[in-house]
Amino acid sequence: MLKMNRAVIPAALLALLSACATPPPASSASTAPPSPSTAPASTAPAASSLTVSATPIALPSFAQLSAPSASVVWALVAGARLFRSTDRAETWQEHFVAFDPVGSNREIAFIGESEGWLATPGPPGTQCTFQSVAITHTADAGATWVQLVPLAASASTGLADRQCKEHPVFADAQRGFLSAYDPNSAPIIYRTTDGGRTWIASAALADPPGFTTRGAGITLRAGRVRLFGTTALVDASGQVDGRLASYVFRSVDGGATWSYLASVPQGDGAFALVSAMRWLIATPGSSKETTDGGATWHAFTTDYSQAAPIAPEIVFGDPLVGYATVRGSIQRTVDGGANWSLIETPGT
């Protein structure tokens, strides 16, 4: 259960803060996906409202970002506090969510200012063989949340318990993806075409050139799917001779099948799919890029740097505006990754 320490605030001041922080009404273009006759009935919505918290989040922590456009970015900080910016992270609003079910590794996926999903995986079984996941949805910028997939019933909605699920992504109000992995078999990509109520597993990603799935941890782990028109791309990484190797897979049939597209140069940097053809490897002092979909790579001049010795997670809202986060800190670029600046992590 989410626990928040709140300072005692005079009633008049609290009322004033609440009035000033009321979220904008949901866009008329963003509506909840229709419930198909075959989908399970939704449970009652979880209460949620915009709030002001008096307790700052201490860094280092972690932040998961969803950037549906050049101007809109959402941040789930410390797995417990949800924020939205509509001006490229210049200012933030906090949305208080009564998270249910309880879970520390929850992730968000938004498609605009109002509509988004929250995935909350349950405790994984032995080697990810029994993990379920709950899916909840908001169409009004977090004012209300409706549970689409209960944690206890995820297998009946197509999310079989055979692998751990992560990285929810939605292309629009109907189409979405979840990556899944375990240490003994090749990864798969789940897809939905009814807004997250039911899911279908893809065929397993075939071993790319130079990699052999052998189990006992020698498997690939798929990253976050990116949609570029009718083309979907996903990266997947695994150990080869003691070093991390990464590959890109492509789907042109809505995620039903995936095929190997290209290999990513080995290194310790973070990999980002900026567009269908331009990809980045962000490594302080030695970044690389491809502009032809992985056919060739060259050095990329950037001022990106960080103190943490681990790779950041990078998301782009469009080909120019992107964000890198590591241990809760956030950097932003507005020129495709050439220049980065540190911005304030909301809630800290």
Helices and strands as residue ranges (DSSP letters): H 11-20, E 46-50, E 63-66, E 73-77, E 81-85, E 93-97, E 107-110, E 116-121, G 126-128, E 133-138, E 144-149, G 151-153, G 155-157, E 164-170, E 176-182, E 185-192, E 200-201, E 221-222, E 226-228, E 231-240, E 243-251, E 259-264, E 270-273, E 279-282, E 288-290, E 298-299, E 313-316, E 322-326, E 329-333, E 341-343
